[in-house]
Structures are given as structure tokens and as C-alpha cells.
Amino acid sequence: MLEDELLIKGCRNGDKRIQRKLYEQYSGVLMAVAYRYAKTEEDARDILQEAFVKIFKNINTFRNESSLKHWMRRIVVNTAINFQRSKLYLYPMMDVNDMYDLKEEAMALHDYSFQELLKLLQKLPDGCRVIFNLYAIEGYKHKEIAEMTGVTEGTSKSQFARARKLLKAMIEESEIERYSYAKERG
């Protein structure tokens, strides 16, 4: 993208006006990434702010091997992981074979807005939320997640299974609440 090239050049030259433009152009999408990893909006803002400091500091290392957006997104993910690392409480191993039918889960998710799903994700324990985001949303393999977070591959798999189990329970509880509300109203 020509516009991205101009933004990169301006940021490399330390042009504050261009840095502001880069921030304004990408902060929304990057905030959405940070928010998936954070427990609160304040934490997401902290992650985003720290990520942009890293972006501006390391813009000279960007080599056009991927899009600027992808490069910045990776910085946000890594910043979020580092932010959560001290809080990362990982639960004991679970049987990975204790998985649920993906088709049933996918159908249940269609009834939820992005904001509702985000609220459900934020209810997950920190360790589960980070692993779920990395695997299900960002598309990392469990081996890569293990390397990024410092846990074993098996722990990554069990945390993902636990996250799915917790999300399924939250969705079922929410469905009961929706049904009860609709029944009362109608």
C-alpha cells in the first residue's frame, strides 16, 4: 500500500504528525486485538499504548515481509502476552479428548453479537483467555503458543479445551436467561 509506505517513511523520520496519522488509522483495529486479551478496557488501553511505543521505537525494523497492519498486530499480541504473563494462572491439565461438537458451538455463536462474545471472552480466566485468543482467533498452533507463553504444548491444549468448556457453559447459561426473559415478556 502506497499510503502505508508514506506512513512508515514519516514515522522513520520521526514526524509526529505522521505518527499521529498512523495511530488514528490503526488504533481502532489494534484496540480490538488488545481488548480480546485484556480483562478490562483500561488494561486494553495500557496494552495498546505500550504496543504503539514499541511500534514507533521499532519501525526501522519493519521489512515489508508482511503488511504493516499484520506487523503491528503481532506487536500488540506479544505486548498483551507479556502484560498477562505475570497474571497467567494456568490450571491443571485436562483431558484434551474432552472436546465438544464444533458444529453445535458454531451454531450457538451465530446468535451473539461481537460485543456479547467479547464480554464472554473477558469472563474467562486470564490463562484460558490468552490461549483461546491465540489459537482460535489469531490462528497460532499450540506449539507456537507454548513457545510464546512459556507453557508446554499440552498445557496450551488443555487451556484451550478448558476455555471452550467454560464458553459453552456461559453460552448455555445465557441461552437459559434469554429464554426466561422471552417467556416473561411474551
Summary of the structure (lengths in Angstrom):
residues: 186
radius of gyration: 19.0
end to end distance: 53.1
largest distance: 62.9
contacts: 518
relative contact order: 0.10
helix: 77%
strand: 0%
